[in-house]
Amino acid sequence: FPDGINVEFAEVMSPTQVRVKVWERGAGYTLACGTGACAVVVAGIHKGVLSHRVQVDLPGGMLQIESNQDDQRVLMTGPSVHLYEGHFKL
């Protein structure tokens, strides 16, 4: 992948828990990725190894991902914390 890649590495701990590490194009190893966590759970459901409500453990914290079978929506629940602040000079 000469232009880089976003990829999640997942270890299924049980049908309701998965441990995930994230590598993002342009940033390298990151502490979390909500979109990636959702994708891991949906892929795990399709492979038959995860349930429709899963705890995703990331180095930056824990997320709860729930996939609704009826309307195919994915709900992510987790903490929101302020980590950084920056200012741009124009």
N, C-alpha and C positions, 0 to 999 in steps of 0.2 A: 504494500500500500504506500506508494511513493508520496502521496499527499497527506498521509496520516490516517488515523482511524479512531473512532470512539468505540470502546468495547468494554463490556462488563464480564468479569469472571465470577461465576456463581458456584457455591457449594451448598447443595441441599442438605440441611440438617435434619429435617422432617417434612411432612406434607404441609406444615404450617409455619416453617421457619427456613430462611435461606440467608447465607452469608455472602456478601457481594463486595468486590473490589472493582474500582473504576479507573480506566485509562482514557483520557480525552485528547483528541487531536489538538495540538497547539499548546496544551497545558500539561500533559503528562499525567502522572498519578494524582488523583483528586480524592477528597474525603467523601464525596457523595454525588449522586446524580438522580434526581427524582424521576425523570423520564426513563432513565436506564433501569431504575428499580421497578417501575411499572412494566417495562418491556420484559424483564427477567421473569416476573410473576406470570404474565400472559403466556410467555413461551413455556414456562413450567407447567401451566395448566394444559396447554395444547399437547405437551409431551406426556401428561398424565402423572407427573411427579409432585405437583403442588396443588393445594386446595384453592378455593376461591377467596380465602382470607388468609393472608400471609404476613408474618413479621419479617421485614428485610433489615438485616444488621449490616450497617456500613461503618467504615472507620469514623465517619463524622457523626454518627448517631443512628437511631432506629426509626424506621418508617413502617406504618401499617398500610398494606395495599389490599384493596378489596375489588374483585372483579365481579360485576353483576352479570349473571348468565342471560337474563331476560333482555336487557337493553344494550349489552356489550359495553357498558361504561366501566371505567376504572377510577376508583377513588383512592387518593393518597392522603394519609393523615400522619402528621408528625410535628415536631416542634419547629418554631420559627425563632431564630435568634439573630441578633445584629452582630456581625463579625468584624466588618471593616467599614471604614469611611474614607472617602477621598474627595479631592477637589481638583477641578481642571482650571488652568489659567488660559484665558483666551487672548 
